[in-house]
Amino acid sequence: MQVLKGAKEEGFHTVLVTKSTREKFYKRYNNFIDEYIVVDDFTE
């Protein structure tokens, strides 16, 4: 999370890859996550 926040502060477009079971948790931090890629499993 700190890496994403720092990247956003430096002007980068941020992307988070997360499992579908954790999506709701990360959506709370949408002020510094620009794009979400949601997968069922990381083996996809």
mmCIF file of the N, C-alpha and C atoms, coordinates in Angstrom:
data_MODEL
# 
_entry.id   MODEL 
# 
loop_
_atom_site.group_PDB 
_atom_site.id 
_atom_site.type_symbol 
_atom_site.label_atom_id 
_atom_site.label_alt_id 
_atom_site.label_comp_id 
_atom_site.label_asym_id 
_atom_site.label_entity_id 
_atom_site.label_seq_id 
_atom_site.pdbx_PDB_ins_code 
_atom_site.Cartn_x 
_atom_site.Cartn_y 
_atom_site.Cartn_z 
_atom_site.occupancy 
_atom_site.B_iso_or_equiv 
_atom_site.pdbx_formal_charge 
_atom_site.auth_seq_id 
_atom_site.auth_comp_id 
_atom_site.auth_asym_id 
_atom_site.auth_atom_id 
_atom_site.pdbx_PDB_model_num 
ATOM 1   N N  . MET A 1 1  ? 0.808   -1.170  0.000   1.00 0.00 ? 1  MET A N  1 
ATOM 2   C CA . MET A 1 1  ? 0.000   0.000   0.000   1.00 0.00 ? 1  MET A CA 1 
ATOM 3   C C  . MET A 1 1  ? 0.870   1.260   0.000   1.00 0.00 ? 1  MET A C  1 
ATOM 4   N N  . GLN A 1 2  ? 1.956   1.241   0.748   1.00 0.00 ? 2  GLN A N  1 
ATOM 5   C CA . GLN A 1 2  ? 2.823   2.421   0.785   1.00 0.00 ? 2  GLN A CA 1 
ATOM 6   C C  . GLN A 1 2  ? 3.470   2.682   -0.567  1.00 0.00 ? 2  GLN A C  1 
ATOM 7   N N  . VAL A 1 3  ? 3.791   1.621   -1.292  1.00 0.00 ? 3  VAL A N  1 
ATOM 8   C CA . VAL A 1 3  ? 4.389   1.786   -2.620  1.00 0.00 ? 3  VAL A CA 1 
ATOM 9   C C  . VAL A 1 3  ? 3.374   2.431   -3.565  1.00 0.00 ? 3  VAL A C  1 
ATOM 10  N N  . LEU A 1 4  ? 2.137   1.961   -3.524  1.00 0.00 ? 4  LEU A N  1 
ATOM 11  C CA . LEU A 1 4  ? 1.097   2.548   -4.371  1.00 0.00 ? 4  LEU A CA 1 
ATOM 12  C C  . LEU A 1 4  ? 0.865   4.016   -4.029  1.00 0.00 ? 4  LEU A C  1 
ATOM 13  N N  . LYS A 1 5  ? 0.797   4.320   -2.754  1.00 0.00 ? 5  LYS A N  1 
ATOM 14  C CA . LYS A 1 5  ? 0.568   5.700   -2.322  1.00 0.00 ? 5  LYS A CA 1 
ATOM 15  C C  . LYS A 1 5  ? 1.727   6.600   -2.758  1.00 0.00 ? 5  LYS A C  1 
ATOM 16  N N  . GLY A 1 6  ? 2.951   6.124   -2.580  1.00 0.00 ? 6  GLY A N  1 
ATOM 17  C CA . GLY A 1 6  ? 4.120   6.901   -2.988  1.00 0.00 ? 6  GLY A CA 1 
ATOM 18  C C  . GLY A 1 6  ? 4.175   7.107   -4.490  1.00 0.00 ? 6  GLY A C  1 
ATOM 19  N N  . ALA A 1 7  ? 3.835   6.062   -5.240  1.00 0.00 ? 7  ALA A N  1 
ATOM 20  C CA . ALA A 1 7  ? 3.830   6.172   -6.698  1.00 0.00 ? 7  ALA A CA 1 
ATOM 21  C C  . ALA A 1 7  ? 2.800   7.199   -7.155  1.00 0.00 ? 7  ALA A C  1 
ATOM 22  N N  . LYS A 1 8  ? 1.641   7.189   -6.531  1.00 0.00 ? 8  LYS A N  1 
ATOM 23  C CA . LYS A 1 8  ? 0.595   8.151   -6.890  1.00 0.00 ? 8  LYS A CA 1 
ATOM 24  C C  . LYS A 1 8  ? 1.047   9.576   -6.577  1.00 0.00 ? 8  LYS A C  1 
ATOM 25  N N  . GLU A 1 9  ? 1.701   9.758   -5.431  1.00 0.00 ? 9  GLU A N  1 
ATOM 26  C CA . GLU A 1 9  ? 2.199   11.082  -5.059  1.00 0.00 ? 9  GLU A CA 1 
ATOM 27  C C  . GLU A 1 9  ? 3.251   11.587  -6.040  1.00 0.00 ? 9  GLU A C  1 
ATOM 28  N N  . GLU A 1 10 ? 3.980   10.671  -6.675  1.00 0.00 ? 10 GLU A N  1 
ATOM 29  C CA . GLU A 1 10 ? 4.994   11.043  -7.662  1.00 0.00 ? 10 GLU A CA 1 
ATOM 30  C C  . GLU A 1 10 ? 4.406   11.213  -9.058  1.00 0.00 ? 10 GLU A C  1 
ATOM 31  N N  . GLY A 1 11 ? 3.100   11.004  -9.199  1.00 0.00 ? 11 GLY A N  1 
ATOM 32  C CA . GLY A 1 11 ? 2.434   11.245  -10.472 1.00 0.00 ? 11 GLY A CA 1 
ATOM 33  C C  . GLY A 1 11 ? 2.245   10.029  -11.358 1.00 0.00 ? 11 GLY A C  1 
ATOM 34  N N  . PHE A 1 12 ? 2.530   8.846   -10.845 1.00 0.00 ? 12 PHE A N  1 
ATOM 35  C CA . PHE A 1 12 ? 2.364   7.628   -11.630 1.00 0.00 ? 12 PHE A CA 1 
ATOM 36  C C  . PHE A 1 12 ? 0.914   7.158   -11.624 1.00 0.00 ? 12 PHE A C  1 
ATOM 37  N N  . HIS A 1 13 ? 0.520   6.480   -12.702 1.00 0.00 ? 13 HIS A N  1 
ATOM 38  C CA . HIS A 1 13 ? -0.763  5.779   -12.779 1.00 0.00 ? 13 HIS A CA 1 
ATOM 39  C C  . HIS A 1 13 ? -0.575  4.476   -12.012 1.00 0.00 ? 13 HIS A C  1 
ATOM 40  N N  . THR A 1 14 ? -1.452  4.178   -11.069 1.00 0.00 ? 14 THR A N  1 
ATOM 41  C CA . THR A 1 14 ? -1.271  2.994   -10.235 1.00 0.00 ? 14 THR A CA 1 
ATOM 42  C C  . THR A 1 14 ? -2.266  1.907   -10.602 1.00 0.00 ? 14 THR A C  1 
ATOM 43  N N  . VAL A 1 15 ? -1.784  0.660   -10.551 1.00 0.00 ? 15 VAL A N  1 
ATOM 44  C CA . VAL A 1 15 ? -2.595  -0.511  -10.863 1.00 0.00 ? 15 VAL A CA 1 
ATOM 45  C C  . VAL A 1 15 ? -2.383  -1.537  -9.757  1.00 0.00 ? 15 VAL A C  1 
ATOM 46  N N  . LEU A 1 16 ? -3.472  -2.090  -9.257  1.00 0.00 ? 16 LEU A N  1 
ATOM 47  C CA . LEU A 1 16 ? -3.411  -3.120  -8.228  1.00 0.00 ? 16 LEU A CA 1 
ATOM 48  C C  . LEU A 1 16 ? -4.002  -4.400  -8.777  1.00 0.00 ? 16 LEU A C  1 
ATOM 49  N N  . VAL A 1 17 ? -3.281  -5.502  -8.641  1.00 0.00 ? 17 VAL A N  1 
ATOM 50  C CA . VAL A 1 17 ? -3.797  -6.822  -8.991  1.00 0.00 ? 17 VAL A CA 1 
ATOM 51  C C  . VAL A 1 17 ? -4.163  -7.502  -7.681  1.00 0.00 ? 17 VAL A C  1 
ATOM 52  N N  . THR A 1 18 ? -5.412  -7.928  -7.564  1.00 0.00 ? 18 THR A N  1 
ATOM 53  C CA . THR A 1 18 ? -5.880  -8.536  -6.323  1.00 0.00 ? 18 THR A CA 1 
ATOM 54  C C  . THR A 1 18 ? -6.823  -9.697  -6.596  1.00 0.00 ? 18 THR A C  1 
ATOM 55  N N  . LYS A 1 19 ? -6.896  -10.577 -5.636  1.00 0.00 ? 19 LYS A N  1 
ATOM 56  C CA . LYS A 1 19 ? -7.866  -11.664 -5.715  1.00 0.00 ? 19 LYS A CA 1 
ATOM 57  C C  . LYS A 1 19 ? -9.254  -11.097 -5.444  1.00 0.00 ? 19 LYS A C  1 
ATOM 58  N N  . SER A 1 20 ? -10.253 -11.723 -6.017  1.00 0.00 ? 20 SER A N  1 
ATOM 59  C CA . SER A 1 20 ? -11.625 -11.231 -5.876  1.00 0.00 ? 20 SER A CA 1 
ATOM 60  C C  . SER A 1 20 ? -12.070 -11.189 -4.418  1.00 0.00 ? 20 SER A C  1 
ATOM 61  N N  . THR A 1 21 ? -11.513 -12.038 -3.589  1.00 0.00 ? 21 THR A N  1 
ATOM 62  C CA . THR A 1 21 ? -11.891 -12.062 -2.176  1.00 0.00 ? 21 THR A CA 1 
ATOM 63  C C  . THR A 1 21 ? -11.359 -10.856 -1.406  1.00 0.00 ? 21 THR A C  1 
ATOM 64  N N  . ARG A 1 22 ? -10.392 -10.120 -1.958  1.00 0.00 ? 22 ARG A N  1 
ATOM 65  C CA . ARG A 1 22 ? -9.797  -8.964  -1.283  1.00 0.00 ? 22 ARG A CA 1 
ATOM 66  C C  . ARG A 1 22 ? -10.189 -7.630  -1.916  1.00 0.00 ? 22 ARG A C  1 
ATOM 67  N N  . GLU A 1 23 ? -10.983 -7.681  -2.978  1.00 0.00 ? 23 GLU A N  1 
ATOM 68  C CA . GLU A 1 23 ? -11.327 -6.465  -3.720  1.00 0.00 ? 23 GLU A CA 1 
ATOM 69  C C  . GLU A 1 23 ? -12.002 -5.419  -2.835  1.00 0.00 ? 23 GLU A C  1 
ATOM 70  N N  . LYS A 1 24 ? -12.949 -5.826  -2.018  1.00 0.00 ? 24 LYS A N  1 
ATOM 71  C CA . LYS A 1 24 ? -13.679 -4.881  -1.165  1.00 0.00 ? 24 LYS A CA 1 
ATOM 72  C C  . LYS A 1 24 ? -12.729 -4.138  -0.225  1.00 0.00 ? 24 LYS A C  1 
ATOM 73  N N  . PHE A 1 25 ? -11.750 -4.837  0.323   1.00 0.00 ? 25 PHE A N  1 
ATOM 74  C CA . PHE A 1 25 ? -10.769 -4.213  1.214   1.00 0.00 ? 25 PHE A CA 1 
ATOM 75  C C  . PHE A 1 25 ? -10.009 -3.102  0.496   1.00 0.00 ? 25 PHE A C  1 
ATOM 76  N N  . TYR A 1 26 ? -9.493  -3.395  -0.692  1.00 0.00 ? 26 TYR A N  1 
ATOM 77  C CA . TYR A 1 26 ? -8.679  -2.420  -1.413  1.00 0.00 ? 26 TYR A CA 1 
ATOM 78  C C  . TYR A 1 26 ? -9.491  -1.265  -1.978  1.00 0.00 ? 26 TYR A C  1 
ATOM 79  N N  . LYS A 1 27 ? -10.766 -1.460  -2.240  1.00 0.00 ? 27 LYS A N  1 
ATOM 80  C CA . LYS A 1 27 ? -11.610 -0.382  -2.774  1.00 0.00 ? 27 LYS A CA 1 
ATOM 81  C C  . LYS A 1 27 ? -11.696 0.791   -1.800  1.00 0.00 ? 27 LYS A C  1 
ATOM 82  N N  . ARG A 1 28 ? -11.414 0.554   -0.527  1.00 0.00 ? 28 ARG A N  1 
ATOM 83  C CA . ARG A 1 28 ? -11.419 1.645   0.457   1.00 0.00 ? 28 ARG A CA 1 
ATOM 84  C C  . ARG A 1 28 ? -10.289 2.636   0.200   1.00 0.00 ? 28 ARG A C  1 
ATOM 85  N N  . TYR A 1 29 ? -9.292  2.225   -0.565  1.00 0.00 ? 29 TYR A N  1 
ATOM 86  C CA . TYR A 1 29 ? -8.121  3.061   -0.827  1.00 0.00 ? 29 TYR A CA 1 
ATOM 87  C C  . TYR A 1 29 ? -8.129  3.612   -2.247  1.00 0.00 ? 29 TYR A C  1 
ATOM 88  N N  . ASN A 1 30 ? -9.301  3.856   -2.790  1.00 0.00 ? 30 ASN A N  1 
ATOM 89  C CA . ASN A 1 30 ? -9.398  4.282   -4.188  1.00 0.00 ? 30 ASN A CA 1 
ATOM 90  C C  . ASN A 1 30 ? -8.849  5.678   -4.436  1.00 0.00 ? 30 ASN A C  1 
ATOM 91  N N  . ASN A 1 31 ? -8.437  6.397   -3.385  1.00 0.00 ? 31 ASN A N  1 
ATOM 92  C CA . ASN A 1 31 ? -7.867  7.721   -3.611  1.00 0.00 ? 31 ASN A CA 1 
ATOM 93  C C  . ASN A 1 31 ? -6.448  7.651   -4.168  1.00 0.00 ? 31 ASN A C  1 
ATOM 94  N N  . PHE A 1 32 ? -5.794  6.492   -4.106  1.00 0.00 ? 32 PHE A N  1 
ATOM 95  C CA . PHE A 1 32 ? -4.471  6.384   -4.722  1.00 0.00 ? 32 PHE A CA 1 
ATOM 96  C C  . PHE A 1 32 ? -4.295  5.127   -5.569  1.00 0.00 ? 32 PHE A C  1 
ATOM 97  N N  . ILE A 1 33 ? -5.365  4.394   -5.827  1.00 0.00 ? 33 ILE A N  1 
ATOM 98  C CA . ILE A 1 33 ? -5.320  3.264   -6.753  1.00 0.00 ? 33 ILE A CA 1 
ATOM 99  C C  . ILE A 1 33 ? -6.190  3.631   -7.949  1.00 0.00 ? 33 ILE A C  1 
ATOM 100 N N  . ASP A 1 34 ? -5.568  3.745   -9.120  1.00 0.00 ? 34 ASP A N  1 
ATOM 101 C CA . ASP A 1 34 ? -6.296  4.167   -10.319 1.00 0.00 ? 34 ASP A CA 1 
ATOM 102 C C  . ASP A 1 34 ? -7.049  3.029   -10.992 1.00 0.00 ? 34 ASP A C  1 
ATOM 103 N N  . GLU A 1 35 ? -6.466  1.851   -10.980 1.00 0.00 ? 35 GLU A N  1 
ATOM 104 C CA . GLU A 1 35 ? -7.039  0.742   -11.736 1.00 0.00 ? 35 GLU A CA 1 
ATOM 105 C C  . GLU A 1 35 ? -6.886  -0.547  -10.946 1.00 0.00 ? 35 GLU A C  1 
ATOM 106 N N  . TYR A 1 36 ? -7.911  -1.370  -10.993 1.00 0.00 ? 36 TYR A N  1 
ATOM 107 C CA . TYR A 1 36 ? -7.900  -2.669  -10.321 1.00 0.00 ? 36 TYR A CA 1 
ATOM 108 C C  . TYR A 1 36 ? -7.968  -3.767  -11.367 1.00 0.00 ? 36 TYR A C  1 
ATOM 109 N N  . ILE A 1 37 ? -7.172  -4.789  -11.188 1.00 0.00 ? 37 ILE A N  1 
ATOM 110 C CA . ILE A 1 37 ? -7.285  -6.009  -11.976 1.00 0.00 ? 37 ILE A CA 1 
ATOM 111 C C  . ILE A 1 37 ? -7.636  -7.092  -10.975 1.00 0.00 ? 37 ILE A C  1 
ATOM 112 N N  . VAL A 1 38 ? -8.841  -7.639  -11.106 1.00 0.00 ? 38 VAL A N  1 
ATOM 113 C CA . VAL A 1 38 ? -9.345  -8.608  -10.139 1.00 0.00 ? 38 VAL A CA 1 
ATOM 114 C C  . VAL A 1 38 ? -9.305  -9.995  -10.768 1.00 0.00 ? 38 VAL A C  1 
ATOM 115 N N  . VAL A 1 39 ? -8.673  -10.924 -10.064 1.00 0.00 ? 39 VAL A N  1 
ATOM 116 C CA . VAL A 1 39 ? -8.553  -12.304 -10.532 1.00 0.00 ? 39 VAL A CA 1 
ATOM 117 C C  . VAL A 1 39 ? -9.124  -13.232 -9.467  1.00 0.00 ? 39 VAL A C  1 
ATOM 118 N N  . ASP A 1 40 ? -9.535  -14.411 -9.897  1.00 0.00 ? 40 ASP A N  1 
ATOM 119 C CA . ASP A 1 40 ? -10.016 -15.408 -8.940  1.00 0.00 ? 40 ASP A CA 1 
ATOM 120 C C  . ASP A 1 40 ? -8.855  -16.070 -8.216  1.00 0.00 ? 40 ASP A C  1 
ATOM 121 N N  . ASP A 1 41 ? -7.747  -16.220 -8.942  1.00 0.00 ? 41 ASP A N  1 
ATOM 122 C CA . ASP A 1 41 ? -6.571  -16.886 -8.390  1.00 0.00 ? 41 ASP A CA 1 
ATOM 123 C C  . ASP A 1 41 ? -5.345  -16.326 -9.103  1.00 0.00 ? 41 ASP A C  1 
ATOM 124 N N  . PHE A 1 42 ? -4.233  -16.251 -8.411  1.00 0.00 ? 42 PHE A N  1 
ATOM 125 C CA . PHE A 1 42 ? -3.031  -15.687 -9.021  1.00 0.00 ? 42 PHE A CA 1 
ATOM 126 C C  . PHE A 1 42 ? -2.397  -16.607 -10.062 1.00 0.00 ? 42 PHE A C  1 
ATOM 127 N N  . THR A 1 43 ? -2.914  -17.806 -10.229 1.00 0.00 ? 43 THR A N  1 
ATOM 128 C CA . THR A 1 43 ? -2.381  -18.696 -11.259 1.00 0.00 ? 43 THR A CA 1 
ATOM 129 C C  . THR A 1 43 ? -2.977  -18.396 -12.628 1.00 0.00 ? 43 THR A C  1 
ATOM 130 N N  . GLU A 1 44 ? -3.936  -17.471 -12.694 1.00 0.00 ? 44 GLU A N  1 
ATOM 131 C CA . GLU A 1 44 ? -4.562  -17.117 -13.981 1.00 0.00 ? 44 GLU A CA 1 
ATOM 132 C C  . GLU A 1 44 ? -3.560  -16.522 -14.939 1.00 0.00 ? 44 GLU A C  1 
# 
